[in-house]
Amino acid sequence: MKFHYYKALNFFFFLSIALYSQGQENFKHNSLAEKIYVQLDNEAYATDTTVWFKLILANAGTHNLGITSGVVYVDLINNKEKIIDSKIIKVQAGIGNGFFDLDKEYSQGVYLIRVYTEWNKNFKNDFITEKYFKIFSIENKETSLNKEYLKKNSVNQSSISSNDTKLNFYPESGKMVAGLPSKIGFKITNFIGKGIKGKGEILNSDGNVISFFESNEVGLGHFVIDKVDVNEEYSAKLYGNNEVYNLPNVYQNAFVLSIVERNKYIVATLRTNENSTEKISLSASVRGKDYFNKELNLINGKYIFTIPKTTFPEGVIIFTAFNNLNQPKAERLFFNDRSDDKRLDVNVRLHDSIFKKRDVINLDLSVTKKEDSLIKSSSSILVFNKKSETNILTERDNILSYLLLSSDIKGHIENPGAYFSKNKSLNIDNLMLTQGWRNYKYTDSRKNLNFRMERGLSIRGTVNTKQRKMSVKNLPVTLLTFGNDASIYTGQINAPGSFNFPIEDLYGDYKEMILKPFGISENERKNYTITLSKTKKLKPKFAPNKLMYHNITDSAYQNKINEIRLQNLIKNEYYTNLDGINELDEVVIDAYKMTPKRKKMFEKYGKPDVVIDDKEIMAKKAKNSRGLYSVMMAFQDRVTIFRDSTGRLNASTAKGGKGHTTLVLIDAIPVSQSDYFLIERMIPDEITSFEIIDNPPGFRQLYAQVLNTNVPSGYFPGSIISIYTKSGKGLYGALDIKKDIRLNKIPVFSTKKEFYIPNYSDEISKKFKEPDFRSTIFWKPNVETTSSKPIKLSYSHSDNVGDFVIIIESITDNGQIGYKTLEYKVTESQD
C-alpha cells in the first residue's frame, strides 16, 4: 500500500480562469467549453456484443487538447430515459477510450450514448455530446424499433413515405430587402424532416416565372432574385406538387450582408437600400473568438470588404454588421475551407490490396503537416465491411465534420461527413444559408463558471459533529481503498466542514473504501459523522431525430441484420457440434434455479461443471470456521483449497493441472487478483452457491480483462469459480467486516478492455474451425504516431469477404486534424 499526504489544488481550473480573464473581450463564454468528439466503431449492434468508443476533448475555441478535463462521464440511455449503464473514462492529453458490453436482455431499438464533463455543466446543454445508435436482436426477426417510443411520440410509421412535403426559405443574412439582390437558401423535406431532392420555379405576383431552383440529395439549395420588389409577393412551386409555398415578406428598409469566396479571399458586401453614409462596423469570429473588426462609413449605401482567408482558422465564421449604436443589423455564417494548408496529411500504406480470409494485414502509418516532416499525433484506426457499413462514411460525423462543423451549429445535420468527402458532393454554403441561419453556438455573454474542471478522481463530502457547539480544526482522517491499486491516504479536515481529497487513478467502475478519523479512540470517533458527496448526474433525455427510425427500413441496414443472423447460425452450429450445447438456447439444468446472474454467466461461459449449493455449504460449516474457504476444504473432491506462499487460502478446480489458470467471479463480477485474499473472509452464511466452470468459452478475453493484459493466443486452459451471494452485490457484500466500520462505494475509472482479434499468423491457426465473423474487423483507438518514423501495424482479417474500408482519424496536441480512408478486398481462401 502507498502512503500519501495531499494538499488539494486544482491548478488547471485556475489556469483556465486566468486564460479566460486575459483578453476576455475577444472571447465568448462558450469558447471556454470543451468539445467532446465521440467516435463509435459502428452504427448498429447486435445484442450481446460490445460498443467501442474513442473520446477527444478539445477546447471549444482553439481545439487545443492541453487544458481539458481528465474525467469524462459516459451514459448509456434507453428510450424510456433510463440510464442502463455508466462509465467514468480517464482522459490523458485530451484522449480517452472505453466500451459498453451490451446485455442480451436489452430490447432492440434506438439507444443513446451521452458524454459530458463536470466543466461543461457551465455551458448549459450546448456541449453535451449525444450519439444515437441502434441495437437489434439476432434472435428476434421483428425489425421495427422502439414501438413504445414511436407510439408515445405520435410517429405514424405508415406515414413515413407520405408526400407531405415542406419547403422553407432562408434569405441571406436574414431578410429580403426592397431594391437589393437577394440570395435565398431553401430546404425541401418530407414528412419526417428528411431532406429530399426536388425541382421547382419561383413566381412573382402575376404568376410569371422569375427563377428556377433545384435541391441536392439532402434537400438544400439556393437561388437568386436579382432585384427584390417590395410590391411583389413571391411564391414557389415544386414540380409534381400542386401546393404553393410563399417566400418571406420583403422589408422596405434593412441591410443585406452577402459573402462569397474569391480565390484566397473572402469578399463580404454590405448593402442597404438607403443612400446611407452612416458609420458601421463588421466583426467576424470563429468558435467564439474575434478575428476581424473594422469600422467605416458606407459609400452610397454599400461597402465591400476583402479579407484574406488566412485571417481565420478553418471552420464556421460568423459575420455580423453593427450600426453606430452597436446594434446588429445583419448576420451571415460562412465556412472557411482551409483544407489545403491547415489539415494534417495522414499517410497509410497497405502492403497489398487483395487478401484472403484470415490473412494478416500489414500497414504503415505516418502523419505529416502538408508535405512537412513527420509529426506526433493520436490516431484511431477503424476497419469495417464497406457493404454493410457504408453509411459510416457519409451519414455520421467524422473528426473533420464534428470539430469544424456540427459542433458549432445547432440542430441535426444530414450526412455531415459528405461535406468533407473527397468529391465534396454537397455545397457547404447551402448548409450555412439554411441550417446555420441564426443558429450559432457562440453568442452567449460571459457568465460565472460554477463547475470545476476535473483533472482526476477525488472524494468529496462533509464531516459533522454530534454536538452542535463542537468544533475541531485539522481533524486527522484516513482513507483506505482496496484492489490492485490499494492505497492509504491521510489528511486533515475541519469538523464540521467539507472536504475534497484528490486521489490516484483507480479502475474498476466502483471501489469499496473506508474513510474514518484516526489517532483518536473508538469512543471519540463516534462523535463524527462523515458523509460522501455524489456527483450529480444530468437528467436523461431521449430525443432522437425521426430519421433514426426511418433508416431502419434502409436496405443496407436490413441486409446487415440478415447477414449477422446467418453468421450467428453458423457459429451456433459450430458450438453445437463442439460440445452438444447450443450456446444461444436457454437451457434449464435440473434442480438449478436460473437467476438473472446465473443466466448471464451461462450465456457467456456455459453451464457449470460443479455446483455446491448453500445447503451443502451450511451442512459442512463448523463453529470454528473462519470464512468461506475454510468450509470449502470439506469439498476437496470437487474443489482444491490450498495455501499460497503468503499463507493465505486460495481455490482452484480439482481438474486443473500445471499451467491451468483459475479466475473468480462473484455475482458475475470479476474479482481483481489483488482482492483474492478477501475471498477467504467471505461469510459462508451469505453464500447461495459455489460453482466451477472448466475450460469455458471466452476465458482468454476474461483473463485479459482481469489482469489488464493482452489476450493470450493459442490453447489456454482455465476455469472459472463462480460464487453467488444473497445480497448479489459481489465480494464486498459478503465480507466479514466489523459492523462499526462503514464501507463506502465510490465510482472510479472504468476498467480498460482490449479489442480482441484472433492471431492467424501461422497456417495452423488459420485452419482453426471456430467461425470468425467480427462486425468490426479492427479497432485501435489510440495509436501514437511519432516524428521519427512511420508506425507499423498488423492485424488478422476475419472470415468476412468483400470490400473493406480503413478509416484513420488523427489529431495533434494543438488541435490540427486529419482524416483518411483506404480500401482493400478480401476473397475466399483457396483450399
Secondary structure, DSSP 4 states (H G I P E B T S, - for coil): --EEE-----HHHHHHHHHHHTTGGGB-GGGGSEEEEEEES-SEEETTSEEEEEEEEEETTT--SSS--SEEEEEEE-TTS-EEEEEEEE-BTTEEEEEEEPPTTSPSEEEEEEEE-SGGGGGTTTT-EEEEEEEE-SS-------HHHHHHTT--GGGTT----EEEEEEGGG-EETTS-EEEEEEEE-TTS-B---EEEEE-TTS-EEEEEE--TTSEEEEEESS--TT---EEEETT---EEEPPPEESS-EEEEEEEETTEEEEEEEESS----EEEEEEEETTEEEEEEEEE-BTTEEEEEEEGGGS-SEEEEEEEE-TT--EEEEEEEEE--TTTTS-EEEEEES-SEEETTPEEEEEEEEESSSS-B--EEEEEEEEETTTSGGGGTTS--HHHIIIIITTB-S--SSGGGGGSSS--S-HHHHHHHTTTT-BS--PPP----S----S-EEEEEEEESSTT--EEEEEEEEEE-STT-EEEEEEEEESEEEEEE----BSSEEEEEEEE-SS-HHHHTTEEEEE--PPPPPP-----THHHHGGG-HHHHHHHHHHHHHHHHHHHHHHHHHS--TTS-PPPTT----HHHHHHHHHH---SEEEEHHHHHHH--TT--SHHHHHGGGTTTEEEEE-TTS-EEEEETT--TT-EEEEEETTEEPPGGGHHHHTTB-GGGEEEEEEEES-TTHHHHHHHHHTSPPP-S---EEEEEEEESS-S-GGGGB---TTSPPEEEE-BPPP-PPP-----SHHHHT--S----SEEEEEEEEEE-SSSPEEEEEE--S--EEEEEEEEEE-TT--EEEEEEEEEEE----
